[in-house]
Amino acid sequence: MMETFWSPRDVFLALVFIGITIGLLVKKPQSANDKEVVKTYFNTVGFDRWKRIYGNDTVNSVQADIRQGHQQTIDQVLNWLHQDGNLAQTTVCDVGCGVGSLSLPLAQAGAKVSASDISSKMVEQAQSQAPDANNPQFQVADLESVTGKYDVVVCLDVLIHYPLEDAQRMIRHLASLSTDRLILSFAPKTLFYDLLKKIGSLFPGASKATRAYLHPEKEIRQILQAEGFQIDREGMNKTRFYFSRLLGASRQSAGKD
């Protein structure tokens, strides 16, 4: 198999296209709080867009690339959880479940899954694809209103929609739900991705899109450690138009509320 080498022109075009993609998320005016923006977006134009990306419909090349990157993240989390043992004895809380990309295969593997999303449209779509009406248990809920105790709590591709202060509070809440393991993904704040965001900000964004926030990994790690978790798994999934840092952590302080 021949290796594929990118020319300088290919690299430049990739940077521009990624910048435009991020630009669709960056330019949202501060007319409402981020949760309301996210909720409205994923119940309207965002639902149609991301349902196609997460599903099996025909999509354009950029959407296909994002679909591939997102699926890599899903597959990595599934692999981690299968490595941990028998999923039939595991309770999982999938926060920000979207159309059920992770919840549905976890339930099929035998896990008892509680799944939630801020978007009612996303939850309806996920429920329509579930072969078992009782597992996963879906609910429309703001991340910080989710309650209960679960062996594993997972939150994928959600924190990108919120600034660091909100993300820190959300992670603390997620940590309070987990008795054993917490798995998070976020868009890492690096010089490279900061540059892409600046490029994206030069382009006009969709009026109903959410904004994109990059988070320093050091800050995310510190929050997890402060909540009694030790990071024992790491991953980075990226394609031309998708990038997501994945951290898996296990609880060290037994009985922490």
Secondary structure, DSSP 8 states (H G I E B T S, - for coil): -------HHHHHHHHHHHHHHHHHHH---SSS-HHHHHHHHHHTHHHHHHHHHHSSS---HHHHHHHHHHHHHHHHHHHHHHHTS-GGG-EEEEET-TTTTTHHHHHHTT-EEEEEES-HHHHHHHHHH-SSTTSSEEEE--GGG--S-EEEEEE-S-GGGS-HHHHHHHHHHHHHHEEEEEEEEE-B--HHHHHHHHHHTTS---TT------B-HHHHHHHHHHTTEEEEEEEEEE-SS-EEEEEEEEE-STT--
